């Protein structure tokens, strides 16, 4: 072999190695949702359900499938909102709707019984969090925080950038936010854990936080809440309650998703050590379940409870007033699907325990183990009706009651 041929052969081998090593490294890195999957689960067909990112024609939205308790009625309040998730109502009645994958924020305006919709913002990174205060709309997209001043009077307002002031983590996985202003006038939001289950900075992730509206005054209201994408304050007591999504790949029945009561600021609620109904994570045994406050209610394994609101209206019967309405997006990490509904939680006298009851059903087809819609958030309107957003169909349902 000539020296030149030997050099060519060596260079070819080096290039092959250069190309192969990154490819192998990339192949060895599982997607974020598969992190924590055991070797014996590698062939599992379970994977997150892809969202529908195109508008669903109104006639194809499964309104007729929805079942409610006697006296309640569901109607299609708005459609043509692909990826519709969290909702916030402006002072003029406009409902602002956040999304995840599609990167949009919608504005839905009721004009004499008909709704007009428009895209208020787009090309954002998971702008799930929307909140309104003093005429300003706040949009939270992973770590980015935008404020649209006087949004009702100026629907085309350019946003004020508040990102640096809030200094939120930049990790995308479980980084989408739920946001709401509390009775104290402060802006509350979640910061999910950037993994399925792992060791992480417990002062930076798995938190419920509150800020002054300008991004100053960061305070931790709750530690160890893996991924809360919904919370609200109980009427009368003003105590904060939050939904929580448990880890994946721990079995069909473990751990349960939960509802938590944040009775003391800064209290730790268990993750990654403890989840659900005193379920000790086998990979995180440094602290015991007895060290943490018990959840208020079990919301089912892998049901993905997200938006929740206490019912403050008067349209619904007395038995529903003061209950928490919880939207359960539905499972993916479970062989037999569960969730895809809205449940209520009736609290006991001191608010420490809750009774879960079905409310909106029918979007889960148990015979086919399939689903027709994915409830994400609930919102009580000024007339006492209840809005329910459906991410899968890009729709919002309105629930009313007549005696």
HELIX and SHEET records of a PDB file:
HELIX    1   1 UNK A    3  UNK A   28  1                                  26    
HELIX    2   2 UNK A   32  UNK A   34  5                                   3    
HELIX    3   3 UNK A   39  UNK A   41  5                                   3    
HELIX    4   4 UNK A   58  UNK A   60  5                                   3    
HELIX    5   5 UNK A   63  UNK A   65  5                                   3    
HELIX    6   6 UNK A  163  UNK A  166  1                                   4    
HELIX    7   7 UNK A  289  UNK A  291  5                                   3    
HELIX    8   8 UNK A  318  UNK A  320  5                                   3    
SHEET    1   A 4 UNK A  72  UNK A  78  0                                        
SHEET    2   A 4 UNK A 395  UNK A 401 -1                                        
SHEET    3   A 4 UNK A 386  UNK A 390 -1                                        
SHEET    4   A 4 UNK A 375  UNK A 380 -1                                        
SHEET    1   B 4 UNK A  87  UNK A  89  0                                        
SHEET    2   B 4 UNK A  95  UNK A  97 -1                                        
SHEET    3   B 4 UNK A 105  UNK A 111 -1                                        
SHEET    4   B 4 UNK A 114  UNK A 121 -1                                        
SHEET    1   C 4 UNK A 129  UNK A 133  0                                        
SHEET    2   C 4 UNK A 136  UNK A 141 -1                                        
SHEET    3   C 4 UNK A 144  UNK A 148 -1                                        
SHEET    4   C 4 UNK A 160  UNK A 161 -1                                        
SHEET    1   D 5 UNK A 179  UNK A 181  0                                        
SHEET    2   D 5 UNK A 187  UNK A 191 -1                                        
SHEET    3   D 5 UNK A 207  UNK A 211 -1                                        
SHEET    4   D 5 UNK A 219  UNK A 223 -1                                        
SHEET    5   D 5 UNK A 267  UNK A 268  1                                        
SHEET    1   E 4 UNK A 231  UNK A 233  0                                        
SHEET    2   E 4 UNK A 240  UNK A 244 -1                                        
SHEET    3   E 4 UNK A 256  UNK A 262 -1                                        
SHEET    4   E 4 UNK A 297  UNK A 301 -1                                        
SHEET    1   F 2 UNK A 274  UNK A 275  0                                        
SHEET    2   F 2 UNK A 279  UNK A 280 -1                                        
SHEET    1   G 4 UNK A 305  UNK A 310  0                                        
SHEET    2   G 4 UNK A 324  UNK A 328 -1                                        
SHEET    3   G 4 UNK A 341  UNK A 347 -1                                        
SHEET    4   G 4 UNK A 354  UNK A 360 -1                                        
SHEET    1   H 2 UNK A 364  UNK A 365  0                                        
SHEET    2   H 2 UNK A 370  UNK A 371 -1                                        
END                                                                             
